[in-house]
């Protein structure tokens, strides 16, 4: 088991070389470190070559306590990748995790949560009233990109000024999570927010003595705005207007569902969000189905209410 840490380092180097996100690699390292520690605590301690499906199932069983099916499925997936690496390295003859199935997950079991137009308006109005001039323009621009493009937090964090093409109105997102870079045309309001922010960004960098920062969104010190800072900033704005439950992922959900509700084709929404499969995008059809809303207007209950204009049918008294 002494080689475990070294092999994990090599595996993650190979993983990172494929262009995967650093945050994903960090999550895999944490899981593999946990697995390695669990194996080292076994008595008698097994040799790495002796690790079999029985031991791995024991770890998975211990790891699954008080965790959801989605978490358990992610654990097995991370372990399976390491197993394939150990097989290629000749440490294992075969990968015992290759055919091990995780719990069956239903992608439609939970509908994505969207932000209502009223709440969205209140969040924007709160961002506009921030006291600091630069901060106000910064967060309005971040909100514009979040809702206007449905970009992920990491994609926004890694944006550089060079990713913005003013002439064509297109923003390039690296798609590091999926390995699929994409160019997203900005809606008019997002375009205006970004263009209004850029000169203030330059003035701010000059005032703090920073002259060579390539990041599109910067903090008060003139450094790249981190993903954690983006999350914290949006949370503070939402909390100020009384909506503590708003998350960054909901902006992505709202962008997708609003586009579908407006008549955008499913395939185009898939390309915009950078989904690898159409099945992932199909989730949003469940919450943005204009035909279903139109059908409910034909429900017989509407005629019943209309036939009793003087009676308040919602009040039994």
Phi, psi and omega in degrees: 000354181294334183279351188303308183300320179295319180292324177297318178300314181295319179297317181288330174297316178295321180295316180292328180296339179279001176088018180284157183294144181297325180294325177293318178299322180296319178296321178294318179299317180299318181292317181290326175295321178295318178296317180298319179294322179297318179293321180293335181274355178290146177230120000288151182291125181282150171285154183301323180290342183266357179293124183235184183296327180297316178295316182294322177296323176299319178294315181299320179296317179291324183286335186278350182299126177064023178239157182282168177298322181296319178296316180296320178297320179294323178298312181297322180296317179294320178292323181297319178298318177295323179297321178296321179295315180296327177291318178296327180280354179082008178288316175251144176290320176213162182269108182293346181269352187301318183255010180279121183269140174275179179296146181289124181250137177257109183295345182257005181297322180242123179281142177298142180269130180252164178262130181291156179304323181295312180295319179300316179298317180295323179295316179296317181296324178292320179296323181292335183267009177300143187291312183292130182300308181295318181300321180298312181292325179299308187286331174295320178293318178298316177299320179298317180288320179302306184278326184286332183242344184068025183292151175284160181302314181297324179294322178290319180300322185272002180296137173247162178301325181293346179281350181261120178254098185298320185297318181264353179067036185240137177249128181267123178252134188287338179056039185298330181294323184252350184076019184237097178288142181217152177252124186245119175288134184273139171294162188304315183294318178296320176303312182295320180297317181292318180293326178288329182285322189303314178294326176292325176300314181296318178297320180295316179298321178296320182292331180262004175077026177252129187237349184232031179277125182266348182296141178289312181255124184237157180269188184292342178270357180087012179259166180302134177286119184284163178299322178296320179292324177297314179299313182296318182295315180293322178299317181296318180296314181295322181293322180300329179259016172085023182233076185291337186274358181290134178238164178297322182297332179293332176295321178294315178299317183293319177302311182295311184292323179292323177295316179296320179294331179277357176105003178292140182291149183301318181297324179290322177295322177300315180295321180296315184278345180078028177286137180287327180235152179291336180301323180295319181290332182300338179303325185286342178295331182294333183249358180223074182237089183300328179294323178295319178297319179295322180297321182293341175291342179268002181299136181304336181298333180293320179291326179296317180293317182293334181279353179234063186294337183268354183249132176274098185288346179275353179243105184296344180289000000 
